[in-house]
Every structure is written in structure tokens, then in C-alpha cells.
Amino acid sequence: MTERLGDAASLRIVSEHNAIVCQQLRDHGGHELELQDDGFMLAFPSSQDALRCAVAIQGAFGDYNQGHADQPVHVRIGLHCGEAIADAEKFFGLTVILAARIAAQARGGEIVVSQVVRDAWQAEHDGDGARTFVEPRDVELKGISEPQRIGSVVAAALFSEPEEEGHKVKVSLRSKRDVNVAAIAATFGGGGHERAAGLRAPGSLPDIKAQVTAALINALDAKER
């Protein structure tokens, strides 16, 4: 990028990239562990928090790219969970290695998760606050003896319960490619663009989650036909 755009333009884009990531990190209660060139190593209290931040980051870059069509930024995100060894300001261990290798499997604009993360979501039934759709695949990772099952997040919906009675449920929708979440949001009175959209709907959280989930499933089924 530096060779193609020059030092000044490249520095500006990297600075904007870092600002977007750091803002979402603050908003979702995460911690920056390490910054390597244009890549971050981040930590969160739970896999759900990590998912919310990852989806928000991709959505923020989707918004950024709408205004920078000549030089869009497509980030790769990998999620893994487990314990790591801390030494001074550095973190080591298999968890860290797997997280880095899984992130390297992602393509621009993609969120890739380990099977451990996916199992955690399923154990929580995706939680009341999220619904994800993942395409699994088996990969060989450098330095890891056994093949690993990872999953690409095809679509995700994040739900925020209203703080006060009578207010609407907030829903954020993100997708990877062929699912037009703006069209789904529009059916609930919301809007956005094809890969990132949002809506606010009256009703209980379980009811809104069921309705939005059904709409996402229908869109995914239509994509497969």
C-alpha cells in the first residue's frame, strides 16, 4: 500500500483504521494487548463481547468505505478464546498462536471464528443479545499438528433490549456477501446498506429476535437456491 499510495496517504489510512478499531474497542469493553503494524491483538471479557466488537468493526468499515470508494479498507478478523500466558506486556501460548493463525485465514471483510468460540455461543444458545450464522470449514494451520475447524460468520444480528419500558428493541445487522441486510431492515422500518444495516422495532426482545432471525434464515435459504 505504501509503495502504491505513498507515505503520507498510507499513514492517513492506517491512522483512520486504528481510530475506528480503537473506538469500537472502547465501546465494547475490550483491551488492546498488542499493536503489530496494522494489526491488533485484542482481549474481551467473553466471546459474546468479542463478537459484538468484531461485527461493529466490520460495520464501521462498511460505513467508512461508503465514503472512500476510491480506497476502501477491508479488515480481517479472527476470534478464539482461551487462557494465555502474560510476560511483562506480551502474551504467549497456544491460545495466542491459534488466534493469530485463525485471523490469517480470514479474507478482507470477513470474521472467522474457532470451533471453541462457536461451541461457546451454542452453549449460550447465542445468548439473548446475538444470533449468528456460520459456514464451517477445516483448515491446516501453520505450527498446529491437527486440522482445525473454523467458521466464517456469514450473517449476524445483535439485539439491544430497551433501557426503558415502551422503548424499541435496537437491532444491528451485518452480512458477509450475498445477504442484503438492508432489505431485511427495511421490512422493519430500518435501513442501511447491503452489508450493514440497523432497525428499531417495538415489542419484546424474544419476539423481535424471533422475527429478525426468521427473516435472516429466509434470506440465507434464498441465497442457497
Order of alpha helices (4+ residues) and beta strands (2+ residues): alpha-alpha-beta-beta-alpha-beta-beta-beta-alpha-beta-alpha-beta-beta-beta-alpha-beta-beta-alpha
